[in-house]
Amino acid sequence: MDAPSGIPMSDSFACYSATFELPAGVFAPQDVYRIGSPSGRAWDLLATPTRPTEDGRSTLTVVVHCRADEPGNAAGSRDVA
């Protein structure tokens, strides 16, 4: 999985994308998927198929744009400011 930073609309927001590599032979269509954290919090995210990995596995990518104080707080992490 990869999660590069994007360009937020202001300093009050964070923007990033997350790419999930699927197991070999598995294909998932564009859809809304529920992604959960160990703390029990879950998000419904629109995921879109993107370029396959070098070994041919499918990938799904989501783009997240949220308030800068939300990612760590919402997931229950104290490591993200």
N, C-alpha and C positions, 0 to 999 in steps of 0.2 A: 504494500500500500504506500502511496505517496500523498503528501498534502502540501503543495506549494502555496505560498502567499499570493494573493491577488491585489488589486488596487481598490481600497475602500472608498466610499463616497466622502468621508471626512475622518478626522482623527478620533471621532467617537465610535467608529465602526471598525470591524475586522472583516476581512474577506479572504477566503482560501478555497481551494478545491481539494477533494479527496478522491483518489482513484483506487478502486478495489479490484484486485486480481482474482478471478474466479478459478475454481479447480479445472483441470484439463477436461475437456469434453462438455463442460457446462456453459450454456448460453442463457442469459437473462435479458428480457426485453426492457425497453424504456418503461418505467413504471414508478409508482410511489412505494418506497420500501421503508419499513420501520427499522431504525438503527438504534440499538440500546447501549447503555453504559453499565459498568459494573455496579454503579450506585442505584440502578433501577430506572433512571431517567431515560426516556426514549424520544426520538424525533422521527417524524415522517418526512423523508427526503425524496425529491424527484431525482432519479438516477438515470443516466443516459449511457448506452453502450458507446465506448470509445475505442481507439486503436488497440488491436490485440498486442499482447506481449511478444517478444522476439521468438518465443517457443510456441506461439499460436494460441495461447489461452485468452479467453475473453476478458474484458474489463468493463466496469461501470464507473462513471464519474459523477460526482455531485459538486455543486458550487454552493458555498455557505457565505452569507452576508449577514452579520449580526452585530449587535452592540459590542464594543470592545471588552466590556466587563462580563459578557455572557458566556463565552466558551468554557472557561474554567469553572465559574460559579455554577453554571447549569449542569455540568457533568460531575460536580462534586469534587473537583480537583483543586488543591491548594497550590499547585505548582504553576498554574497559568494565571498571569495577571491580566 
